């Protein structure tokens, strides 16, 4: 009895490829600030805008550059380089502000260059260095990226909590 067309098709069909296990990943907003490449979870970034005129505030910590108006809201602007004790950033032409939100706090941060959104595999995350100075306590980890080099993953909630505590102490 000759084989049926279905049997012939099954015999000629390639073997099933093994389904690859999905690698869990997270989406991060990546930006440059000075020599640092930093990333924060994209779910904590509300928007990115052009650098707007800032109003300085007297008697505030040096990392608090002032306040800026954005869509009817006034929010503080933080210089992450000063906050992390990695130097000082200067507003540059073409610079950007990104608005971060964590624990009900809405804050704008300076960014020299916005790289964009990147997916980072959870398994590729390295622990934050334990001897990285003051900045290490605000990192949730590091990632070696083939195009960007070392990317420091910021714990934005911790940054905002510490910044708020420093401002309230004054």
C-alpha positions in Angstrom: 0.0 0.0 0.0 1.6 3.3 -1.0 2.1 6.0 1.6 -0.5 8.7 1.9 0.3 12.3 1.1 0.2 13.1 4.8 2.7 10.4 5.6 5.0 11.6 2.7 4.8 15.2 4.0 5.6 14.2 7.6 8.5 12.1 6.4 10.0 15.0 4.4 9.3 17.6 7.1 12.4 18.8 9.1 12.6 17.7 12.7 11.1 20.0 15.2 13.7 22.5 16.4 14.1 22.7 20.1 12.2 25.6 21.5 14.7 28.0 23.1 13.9 28.9 26.6 12.9 32.6 26.8 15.5 34.7 28.6 13.9 37.2 30.9 14.8 40.8 30.2 14.1 44.3 31.4 13.8 47.5 29.4 16.1 50.4 30.5 16.3 54.0 29.5 20.0 54.6 28.8 21.8 58.0 28.8 25.3 59.5 29.0 26.3 62.0 31.7 29.9 63.0 31.5 32.1 59.9 31.1 29.3 57.7 32.6 26.8 55.6 30.8 23.8 55.2 33.1 20.5 53.4 32.9 17.2 53.4 34.8 14.2 51.1 34.4 12.1 52.6 31.6 8.9 52.2 33.7 10.3 54.9 36.0 10.9 57.5 33.2 7.9 59.6 32.4 9.4 61.7 29.5 12.5 63.3 27.9 12.5 67.0 27.0 14.9 69.7 25.9 16.9 71.5 28.5 14.7 74.3 29.8 15.7 77.4 31.7 16.1 76.6 35.4 15.4 78.8 38.4 18.2 78.4 41.0 17.1 77.8 44.6 19.1 79.3 47.5 20.4 77.2 50.4 20.0 73.8 48.7 22.6 71.0 48.3 24.9 71.5 45.3 23.4 68.6 43.4 20.1 70.4 43.2 20.5 72.8 40.3 17.2 74.5 40.7 13.6 74.0 39.5 12.1 73.8 36.0 8.6 74.1 34.8 7.3 71.2 32.7 3.7 70.8 31.6 2.3 72.9 34.3 4.4 71.3 37.1 7.4 72.7 38.8 10.0 70.0 39.6 13.6 70.0 41.0 16.5 69.3 38.6 19.2 67.0 40.0 22.8 66.8 38.7 23.5 63.1 39.1 27.3 63.6 38.7 27.4 65.8 41.8 24.9 63.6 43.6 27.1 60.5 42.9 30.2 62.5 43.7 31.6 61.8 40.2 32.3 65.4 39.2 30.0 68.1 38.0 27.9 68.3 34.8 27.3 71.5 33.0 24.2 72.0 30.9 25.4 71.6 27.3 23.7 72.7 24.1 21.6 69.8 22.9 21.4 68.4 26.4 18.2 66.9 27.7 16.2 66.5 30.8 14.5 63.3 31.7 11.7 63.2 34.2 11.9 60.3 36.6 9.2 59.2 39.0 9.5 56.8 42.0 7.7 56.6 45.3 5.4 59.5 44.3 8.3 61.9 43.7 8.7 63.5 40.3 12.2 64.9 39.5 14.1 66.0 36.4 17.7 64.9 35.8 20.3 66.3 33.4 21.5 64.0 30.6 24.3 65.0 28.2 23.1 62.5 25.6 20.1 60.2 25.4 20.9 56.8 24.0 17.4 55.4 24.2 15.7 52.3 25.3 17.6 49.0 25.6 16.6 45.6 26.6 19.0 44.0 29.1 18.9 40.3 30.0 18.5 39.7 33.7 21.2 37.0 33.5 23.7 39.6 32.1 23.4 41.9 35.1 26.5 42.0 37.3 26.3 43.0 41.0 27.3 46.6 41.9 30.9 46.9 43.0 31.1 46.9 46.8 34.1 49.3 46.9 32.8 51.8 44.3 32.7 54.8 46.7 29.6 56.8 47.3 28.1 56.0 43.9 28.0 52.2 44.5 25.2 52.4 47.1 22.9 53.9 44.4 23.6 51.2 41.8 21.5 48.1 41.4 24.2 46.5 39.1 26.3 46.8 36.1 26.0 45.4 32.5 28.8 45.0 29.9 27.1 46.1 26.7 28.9 45.3 23.4 28.2 48.7 21.9 28.1 51.0 25.0 30.7 49.4 27.2 30.0 49.4 30.9 26.5 50.6 31.8 25.7 51.4 35.4 22.1 50.6 36.5 20.8 53.2 38.8 18.4 52.4 41.6 16.3 55.5 41.0 14.0 55.0 44.0 17.1 55.0 46.3 18.5 58.1 44.6 15.3 60.1 45.0 14.9 59.0 48.6 18.5 60.0 49.5 18.2 63.3 47.6 15.0 64.2 49.3 16.5 63.4 52.7 19.5 65.6 52.0 17.2 68.5 50.9 15.0 68.1 54.0 18.0 68.1 56.4 19.0 71.6 55.2 
